Structure formats: structure tokens, C-alpha cells
Amino acid sequence: KNFLMRWADAQMIDGRHMLECALVFLQQNHPLRPKLNVSMLSGVNVTADASSSSSSSLSSSSSPSSSSPSHELFIVTPRVQDWGIIRNIPAALLSLQEFTQSIELSSEMVRFGGLNLLVAWARTFQKRGEHAHYLETISCLITVASNNPFCCNKMVQMGMMEVITEWLQESSNDNLAEQKKLMLLATSVVDMDPEATLRFVNSGGLGYLRSVLASNETKLQERAIDLMMSLTFENKVDGLSHLILNHEGFVDDLKRIITHNSSDIRTIGRTLLMNLAKAGPTERRIIRTEGLQQTLIDRLMDENGVGFDERWSLAQITRVIQEHRDDAVNVQQGKDLKTEEDFVEF
């Protein structure tokens, strides 16, 4: 048992060691040398000729006696020879993406200042037109953000949501992969940090989402609806659902989503609409008066092409919309829809 525990420690420290190698390599090779907290690395001093990244070297300033006693035999500091594994920028990014799949290592990377480094490289690749490397960097940021509240909070505090919105607005219609990845990154952060929602909206994110929903790109629309589902989940930002429903064109977009040819879009669209309907009576009134409820009922009454699951989901949304309304429209031919058994008879 002790051997296994020590082996696990050794693996963890070696992962941290390679993470540090990748970070230092990226920092030394970036033209602007973005901020990296080298003092937090494993006893590493970095020396480099500013005119040439090839002269970069690493040396350990720590001795075994200065290491934590519990890990004395396993502490590993970045070694020059290990840079052979990380021979170029894509290899460094790939290493980062691999090692930051561990929540612990991704948190370590953020503490070192790795977010600044990744954003700096993303901007550099974007300006150079190196699209593949740009996407790899965004993928790395997605990995860091996934299921990690600490990293997402740091992203929000450093202004990452504003950066994501800016990149989305700058992306061309041809770069669908870029937009999908950026929306996935935004969704990952929004899921973990409530403030991310506010920052995304305040930086103009809704306008971008509106343009996607008005387009004919189904895959982009799926990502946009996913992001909107996260933004509106449990009404975490008061007034956001009201803002969305009052935003020019969004109600018409929702009508199209409910009747879309893609079953995937219809499914996530119904979840989004349920989020909006649950936000409060004001939102439900907008849904009723702007024709969205009628679209739901028309779809519900359509006997062709509407399966049981979709019909049941539509009925549940309709019931939520009718809450606290005296003149509620019956969607079951004069009967209140109260139980699953009643619905089966529909």
C-alpha cells in the first residue's frame, strides 16, 4: 500500500514537472515573454538570451534538503534534457492539454500564470493567421476550464469572458470550428462561475448569439443554444431571461427553434424555453403575449411527426407558462393536463 501511494506521488510530481517544462518552453519562445510566475515552479531559475529563445536553459536552485520531506525521494525539477519531448510550440500545447486534464494540475498551471501565457499565444496565433495552433490553444483553455471552479473563477477575474466575446465577434463566418470551440469555452466557464454570465452579457455576447440563431448553421446554433441554456440556468442572473425575451428577434428565433427540422435543436431549445419560463411571471407573460405559447400549442396539437417525448416536454412547458393565469388555455381539449396518465390519453 505504501509503495502504491509513493508511486502515485511520483507520477503526480512527474506530471507537474512536465507541465512546468511546457510552460517555461512557451514562455521563453513567446516574443513578448508573457507573465509566468517562475518562482512558483520547482526550484527553477530560467536564464535566456532575449535575442534568442534557443539559448534558454533551466537550472535547479533547490536541493533535496529543501524539498518537502514527504516527497523527498520524488521531487523532480524541470531538466533541460526533457525539453527534447517539447521540441516545438504545438508539442508544448499538446503536453499542456494532456496534463491539465487533471484538475489538480490545471489548477497548478493557473497558479503559475499559465492563463496569461495561453491567452498571449492565442492572440499571437490569431494575428499570424495560424488557425490550427489558435484552435489548439483554445482547446487547451477548454480543458483547463472543464469542471474546475477555481480555474474558471481565475479566468473570469482576468477578463476571459470579455476576451471570448471579442474573439467571437471578430471570427468570420467561415471559421465554424473556431466559433464552436469559443462557445464551448464560454459554456464551460459559465457553468462553473455565476459572474461569467454577467460579464458575457455585458460585453455584448447576446448580440453574437442572436446572429448565430438567425443563421442557417445548425451546428453553430446547437452550441449557441447550449450556451444560452447555461446562461439562463436557474435564473442565476436576475433579469437576464427578461432581457433575452425582450431582445429584438429572440422570440422569433425561439419559435423557429421549437419547430426546427433538427430534433437535437428542438430538444435543447425546449430546455432553454423551460429555463426562460421558470424565471418568473413577467417572462411567462411575454411568452404568452408574443405568440410563443401558441407556437408550442400548435406543435403540441400536430399529430404528425411529434413523438411522445417531445409532446410530453411541450406539455410541461405549456403548463409552466400558464401558471398563475386565470384564463389559461387548455391544451388537452377542455381538460387540465395533470398527470402522466392524462397525457397518455391525449
Secondary structure, 3 states (H helix, E strand, C coil): CHHHHHHHHHHHHHHHHHHHHHHHHHHHHCCCCCCCCHHHCCCEEEEEECCEEEEEEEEECCCHHHCCHHHCCCCCCCCHHHHHCCCCHHHHHHHHHHHCCCHHHHHHHHHHCHHHHHHHHHHHHHHHCCHHHHHHHHHHHHHHHCCCHHHHHHHHHCCHHHHHHHHHHHCCCCCHHHHHHHHHHHHHHHHHCHHHHHHHHHCCHHHHHHHHHCCCCHHHHHHHHHHHHHHHHHHCCCCHHHHHHHCCCHHHHHHHHHCCCCHHHHHHHHHHHHHHHHCCHHHHHHHHHCCHHHHHHHHHHCCCCCCHHHHHHHHHHHHHHCCCCCCCCCCECCECCCCHHHHHHC
